[in-house]
């Protein structure tokens, strides 16, 4: 029984690990940000938002960006969802591939965020 549980845990961890390391396409992500006009709020460089309450997303960690976009897509009433009138509407039509691509693109940009090593 232990061998079965150990094997199942290994397979599950491997699948999660592969999913987590799968990156998006930077060029496709750039196209998605243009299509949805992300720069209109977050700034042309994604580091100069039009409102100080909007986040600077250039150079942010891709996994965080993907998590945030997925949460906005789920909405505030869903488990692990986020409620925001603008971002909810922007994220709703995004596919999982779009989210991975946008996250990869934004993470590739130079930003002013401090990274802890």
N, CA, C and O of each residue as an XYZ file, in Angstrom:
468
protein
N       0.817     -1.190      0.000
C       0.000      0.000      0.000
C       0.867      1.262      0.000
O       0.554      2.238     -0.683
N       1.964      1.234      0.776
C       2.859      2.389      0.817
C       3.472      2.674     -0.545
O       3.651      3.832     -0.922
N       3.800      1.595     -1.295
C       4.394      1.780     -2.610
C       3.400      2.449     -3.557
O       3.779      3.292     -4.370
N       2.136      2.072     -3.447
C       1.109      2.669     -4.297
C       0.950      4.153     -3.965
O       0.913      4.992     -4.864
N       0.856      4.470     -2.685
C       0.712      5.868     -2.276
C       1.935      6.696     -2.661
O       1.803      7.833     -3.113
N       3.112      6.128     -2.482
C       4.342      6.828     -2.846
C       4.377      7.077     -4.352
O       4.733      8.167     -4.799
N       4.010      6.070     -5.124
C       3.972      6.213     -6.584
C       2.966      7.254     -7.029
O       3.246      8.060     -7.916
N       1.787      7.236     -6.408
C       0.757      8.217     -6.756
C       1.216      9.626     -6.409
O       0.989     10.561     -7.177
N       1.853      9.780     -5.269
C       2.354     11.094     -4.857
C       3.425     11.582     -5.828
O       3.455     12.762     -6.177
N       4.299     10.685     -6.264
C       5.346     11.050     -7.218
C       4.741     11.524     -8.532
O       5.157     12.551     -9.069
N       3.772     10.795     -9.053
C       3.124     11.163    -10.318
C       2.434     12.518    -10.183
O       2.550     13.367    -11.066
N       1.725     12.717     -9.088
C       1.028     13.984     -8.859
C       2.015     15.137     -8.774
O       1.809     16.170     -9.411
N       3.069     14.984     -8.010
C       4.074     16.041     -7.867
C       4.758     16.332     -9.199
O       5.049     17.487     -9.510
N       5.013     15.292     -9.982
C       5.640     15.491    -11.284
C       4.735     16.281    -12.205
O       5.196     17.172    -12.919
N       3.455     15.965    -12.195
C       2.499     16.678    -13.044
C       2.397     18.134    -12.632
O       2.382     19.016    -13.491
N       2.328     18.403    -11.351
C       2.254     19.780    -10.857
C       3.530     20.524    -11.203
O       3.477     21.683    -11.614
N       4.650     19.891    -11.047
C       5.943     20.503    -11.337
C       6.066     20.853    -12.818
O       6.561     21.928    -13.156
N       5.627     19.971    -13.695
C       5.674     20.254    -15.132
C       4.769     21.421    -15.483
O       5.133     22.274    -16.293
N       3.589     21.461    -14.874
C       2.667     22.563    -15.152
C       3.257     23.883    -14.674
O       3.142     24.892    -15.370
N       3.875     23.898    -13.519
C       4.419     25.123    -12.949
C       5.592     25.653    -13.764
O       5.804     26.864    -13.825
N       6.354     24.766    -14.388
C       7.519     25.218    -15.130
C       7.182     25.550    -16.584
O       8.013     26.114    -17.295
N       5.984     25.209    -17.027
C       5.604     25.497    -18.405
C       5.414     27.000    -18.555
O       4.544     27.584    -17.909
N       6.224     27.629    -19.402
C       6.146     29.070    -19.591
C       5.280     29.427    -20.768
O       4.975     28.590    -21.618
N       4.891     30.670    -20.806
C       4.090     31.159    -21.919
C       4.980     31.717    -23.017
O       6.202     31.779    -22.882
N       4.349     32.115    -24.092
C       5.038     32.682    -25.245
C       5.033     34.204    -25.112
O       3.971     34.825    -25.061
N       6.210     34.792    -25.057
C       6.349     36.235    -24.830
C       5.708     37.040    -25.955
O       4.995     38.007    -25.688
N       5.951     36.653    -27.218
C       5.385     37.403    -28.340
C       3.856     37.337    -28.349
O       3.186     38.334    -28.616
N       3.316     36.159    -28.056
C       1.858     36.019    -27.989
C       1.298     36.842    -26.831
O       0.231     37.445    -26.946
N       2.023     36.860    -25.721
C       1.595     37.655    -24.570
C       1.550     39.132    -24.881
O       0.631     39.834    -24.459
N       2.542     39.609    -25.620
C       2.550     41.018    -26.024
C       1.324     41.326    -26.876
O       0.682     42.361    -26.698
N       1.000     40.421    -27.806
C      -0.170     40.611    -28.667
C      -1.461     40.660    -27.852
O      -2.358     41.444    -28.162
N      -1.559     39.839    -26.828
C      -2.761     39.830    -25.981
C      -2.874     41.156    -25.227
O      -3.968     41.709    -25.118
N      -1.755     41.673    -24.705
C      -1.812     42.945    -23.981
C      -2.217     44.091    -24.894
O      -2.889     45.026    -24.459
N      -1.813     44.024    -26.154
C      -2.223     45.040    -27.127
C      -3.707     44.887    -27.439
O      -4.442     45.874    -27.465
N      -4.146     43.664    -27.673
C      -5.549     43.384    -28.003
C      -6.502     43.905    -26.928
O      -7.545     44.476    -27.244
N      -6.142     43.707    -25.661
C      -7.023     44.091    -24.563
C      -6.703     45.467    -23.978
O      -7.350     45.892    -23.020
N      -5.719     46.166    -24.537
C      -5.422     47.529    -24.113
C      -4.917     47.653    -22.687
O      -5.241     48.617    -21.993
N      -4.135     46.695    -22.251
C      -3.636     46.690    -20.866
C      -2.830     47.938    -20.527
O      -2.853     48.412    -19.391
N      -2.114     48.469    -21.523
C      -1.273     49.643    -21.287
C      -2.093     50.893    -20.985
O      -1.565     51.849    -20.418
N      -3.364     50.904    -21.352
C      -4.176     52.090    -21.096
C      -4.330     52.376    -19.606
O      -4.568     53.520    -19.219
N      -4.199     51.361    -18.774
C      -4.248     51.566    -17.319
C      -2.879     51.390    -16.658
O      -2.525     52.134    -15.744
N      -2.116     50.402    -17.126
C      -0.852     50.066    -16.477
C       0.340     50.830    -17.046
O       1.459     50.677    -16.557
N       0.115     51.652    -18.076
C       1.175     52.444    -18.686
C       1.827     51.719    -19.840
O       1.840     50.489    -19.895
N       2.369     52.497    -20.764
C       2.971     51.926    -21.977
C       4.100     50.956    -21.652
O       4.317     49.979    -22.369
N       4.819     51.233    -20.562
C       5.919     50.354    -20.167
C       5.489     49.369    -19.070
O       6.316     48.615    -18.557
N       4.219     49.374    -18.716
C       3.646     48.531    -17.654
C       4.316     48.789    -16.300
O       4.233     47.979    -15.377
N       4.975     49.934    -16.219
C       5.650     50.326    -14.989
C       5.247     51.744    -14.579
O       5.760     52.281    -13.598
N       4.324     52.348    -15.337
C       3.875     53.724    -15.089
C       2.352     53.782    -15.180
O       1.814     54.353    -16.129
N       1.648     53.199    -14.206
C       0.188     53.177    -14.284
C      -0.410     54.582    -14.247
O       0.196     55.513    -13.716
N      -1.597     54.719    -14.813
C      -2.248     56.031    -14.876
C      -2.777     56.477    -13.515
O      -3.063     57.658    -13.316
N      -2.905     55.554    -12.595
C      -3.394     55.843    -11.255
C      -2.433     55.183    -10.268
O      -2.040     54.035    -10.475
N      -2.051     55.876     -9.211
C      -1.089     55.282     -8.281
C      -1.600     54.037     -7.552
O      -0.809     53.298     -6.965
N      -2.902     53.801     -7.585
C      -3.431     52.593     -6.946
C      -3.350     51.379     -7.857
O      -3.556     50.254     -7.402
N      -3.052     51.587     -9.146
C      -2.915     50.467    -10.075
C      -1.491     49.912     -9.955
O      -0.541     50.678     -9.791
N      -1.340     48.608    -10.034
C      -0.005     48.035     -9.833
C       0.932     48.217    -11.020
O       0.515     48.307    -12.174
N       2.202     48.268    -10.684
C       3.266     48.205    -11.687
C       3.495     46.718    -11.927
O       3.871     45.989    -11.010
N       3.272     46.275    -13.145
C       3.320     44.834    -13.398
C       4.518     44.396    -14.237
O       4.753     43.198    -14.400
N       5.274     45.348    -14.767
C       6.476     44.991    -15.529
C       7.488     44.356    -14.590
O       7.782     44.897    -13.524
N       8.018     43.212    -14.988
C       9.038     42.542    -14.207
C       8.513     41.745    -13.023
O       9.289     41.156    -12.270
N       7.204     41.729    -12.860
C       6.612     40.948    -11.767
C       6.816     39.455    -12.057
O       6.981     39.064    -13.213
N       6.804     38.642    -11.031
C       6.964     37.198    -11.215
C       5.809     36.632    -12.047
O       4.645     36.940    -11.791
N       6.134     35.816    -13.029
C       5.122     35.255    -13.931
C       4.085     34.423    -13.185
O       2.898     34.475    -13.507
N       4.525     33.661    -12.195
C       3.566     32.820    -11.474
C       2.582     33.675    -10.678
O       1.410     33.316    -10.567
N       3.035     34.789    -10.129
C       2.130     35.688     -9.414
C       1.124     36.312    -10.384
O      -0.070     36.378    -10.092
N       1.613     36.767    -11.531
C       0.723     37.385    -12.519
C      -0.339     36.395    -12.994
O      -1.513     36.745    -13.118
N       0.077     35.171    -13.255
C      -0.875     34.139    -13.691
C      -1.912     33.874    -12.606
O      -3.100     33.735    -12.896
N      -1.464     33.805    -11.365
C      -2.394     33.584    -10.252
C      -3.389     34.741    -10.147
O      -4.589     34.521     -9.982
N      -2.887     35.970    -10.243
C      -3.759     37.138    -10.125
C      -4.779     37.187    -11.266
O      -5.962     37.429    -11.025
N      -4.336     36.962    -12.497
C      -5.268     36.986    -13.629
C      -6.320     35.886    -13.512
O      -7.491     36.104    -13.825
N      -5.906     34.726    -13.068
C      -6.849     33.622    -12.876
C      -7.864     33.975    -11.791
O      -9.050     33.673    -11.926
N      -7.408     34.606    -10.728
C      -8.313     35.005     -9.641
C      -9.306     36.057    -10.121
O     -10.482     35.995     -9.763
N      -8.858     37.022    -10.925
C      -9.777     38.017    -11.480
C     -10.785     37.347    -12.416
O     -11.960     37.714    -12.441
N     -10.321     36.376    -13.175
C     -11.207     35.653    -14.091
C     -12.289     34.904    -13.315
O     -13.441     34.867    -13.746
N     -11.930     34.303    -12.168
C     -12.904     33.579    -11.336
C     -13.944     34.523    -10.739
O     -15.120     34.177    -10.624
N     -13.501     35.705    -10.366
C     -14.405     36.670     -9.747
C     -14.417     36.559     -8.242
O     -13.982     35.557     -7.675
N     -14.916     37.591     -7.602
C     -14.885     37.688     -6.149
C     -15.740     36.697     -5.407
O     -15.465     36.412     -4.242
N     -16.766     36.159     -6.033
C     -17.641     35.203     -5.355
C     -17.077     33.781     -5.377
O     -17.531     32.924     -4.619
N     -16.106     33.530     -6.227
C     -15.524     32.190     -6.344
C     -14.420     31.995     -5.311
O     -13.836     32.961     -4.819
N     -14.140     30.732     -4.987
C     -13.047     30.437     -4.083
C     -11.740     30.926     -4.712
O     -11.483     30.674     -5.889
N     -10.933     31.611     -3.944
C      -9.662     32.180     -4.403
C      -9.844     33.168     -5.551
O      -8.932     33.366     -6.354
N     -11.005     33.781     -5.626
C     -11.252     34.765     -6.662
C     -10.966     36.169     -6.165
O     -10.841     36.405     -4.964
N     -10.866     37.086     -7.095
C     -10.669     38.497     -6.771
C     -11.773     39.299     -7.421
O     -12.208     39.001     -8.534
N     -12.216     40.311     -6.720
C     -13.277     41.166     -7.230
C     -12.713     42.531     -7.593
O     -12.181     43.239     -6.739
N     -12.830     42.889     -8.845
C     -12.434     44.211     -9.322
C     -13.204     44.431    -10.619
O     -13.107     43.629    -11.548
N     -13.961     45.506    -10.678
C     -14.853     45.739    -11.820
C     -14.109     45.746    -13.155
O     -14.563     45.122    -14.114
N     -12.993     46.431    -13.229
C     -12.259     46.523    -14.495
C     -11.511     45.226    -14.796
O     -11.654     44.661    -15.881
N     -10.718     44.758    -13.842
C      -9.904     43.569    -14.088
C     -10.754     42.311    -14.271
O     -10.378     41.417    -15.029
N     -11.873     42.237    -13.597
C     -12.759     41.090    -13.791
C     -13.226     40.999    -15.235
O     -13.223     39.925    -15.836
N     -13.625     42.138    -15.780
C     -14.071     42.175    -17.177
C     -12.954     41.911    -18.162
O     -13.174     41.296    -19.206
N     -11.756     42.371    -17.838
C     -10.616     42.167    -18.735
C     -10.154     40.708    -18.723
O      -9.772     40.170    -19.761
N     -10.190     40.077    -17.564
C      -9.663     38.713    -17.435
C     -10.652     37.643    -17.863
O     -10.245     36.543    -18.237
N     -11.935     37.942    -17.815
C     -12.963     36.932    -18.088
C     -12.768     36.209    -19.429
O     -12.889     34.985    -19.462
N     -12.473     36.904    -20.530
C     -12.340     36.188    -21.810
C     -10.986     35.503    -22.030
O     -10.813     34.798    -23.024
N     -10.034     35.697    -21.129
C      -8.705     35.112    -21.326
C      -8.723     33.595    -21.176
O      -9.359     33.056    -20.270
N      -8.027     32.926    -22.063
C      -7.846     31.477    -21.943
C      -6.653     31.216    -21.017
O      -5.913     32.140    -20.680
N      -6.472     29.972    -20.613
C      -5.302     29.620    -19.799
C      -4.013     29.928    -20.553
O      -3.027     30.356    -19.953
N      -4.018     29.712    -21.868
C      -2.843     30.009    -22.692
C      -2.587     31.510    -22.713
O      -1.443     31.945    -22.587
N      -3.652     32.313    -22.873
C      -3.497     33.769    -22.844
C      -2.859     34.218    -21.532
O      -1.954     35.053    -21.523
N      -3.340     33.656    -20.430
C      -2.828     34.031    -19.107
C      -1.354     33.671    -18.988
O      -0.566     34.467    -18.478
N      -0.969     32.488    -19.446
C       0.442     32.079    -19.403
C       1.291     32.988    -20.286
O       2.396     33.376    -19.908
N       0.770     33.324    -21.462
C       1.517     34.172    -22.394
C       1.684     35.594    -21.855
O       2.783     36.146    -21.896
N       0.612     36.182    -21.356
C       0.677     37.537    -20.797
C       1.632     37.566    -19.615
O       2.434     38.491    -19.483
N       1.549     36.564    -18.761
C       2.418     36.496    -17.588
C       3.883     36.410    -17.997
O       4.735     37.068    -17.399
N       4.178     35.606    -19.008
C       5.554     35.481    -19.495
C       6.040     36.803    -20.078
O       7.176     37.209    -19.837
N       5.187     37.472    -20.843
C       5.565     38.747    -21.456
C       5.848     39.803    -20.393
O       6.895     40.450    -20.419
N       4.923     39.976    -19.467
C       5.092     41.011    -18.443
C       6.299     40.717    -17.550
O       7.005     41.640    -17.142
N       6.537     39.456    -17.249
C       7.687     39.089    -16.423
C       9.009     39.370    -17.143
O      10.034     39.593    -16.499
N       8.983     39.360    -18.469
C      10.213     39.584    -19.250
C      10.597     41.056    -19.343
O      11.716     41.385    -19.736
N       9.676     41.934    -18.985
C       9.930     43.371    -19.105
C      10.748     43.889    -17.922
O      10.646     43.368    -16.812
N      11.560     44.922    -18.171
C      12.271     45.515    -17.048
C      11.280     46.286    -16.177
O      10.419     47.011    -16.676
N      11.422     46.112    -14.889
C      10.514     46.785    -13.967
C      11.271     47.373    -12.797
O      12.480     47.187    -12.661
N      10.548     48.078    -11.963
C      11.187     48.717    -10.818
C      10.968     47.929     -9.530
O      11.270     48.420     -8.442
N      10.451     46.725     -9.648
C      10.218     45.908     -8.464
C      11.536     45.362     -7.937
O      12.403     44.961     -8.714
N      11.683     45.347     -6.635
C      12.879     44.775     -6.029
C      12.679     43.273     -5.876
O      11.645     42.833     -5.373
N      13.638     42.502     -6.296
C      13.554     41.042     -6.173
C      14.484     40.576     -5.072
O      15.647     40.976     -5.013
N      13.973     39.742     -4.218
C      14.765     39.166     -3.145
C      15.352     37.857     -3.657
O      14.629     37.021     -4.199
N      16.631     37.682     -3.490
C      17.269     36.463     -4.004
C      17.523     35.495     -2.914
O      18.054     34.413     -3.161
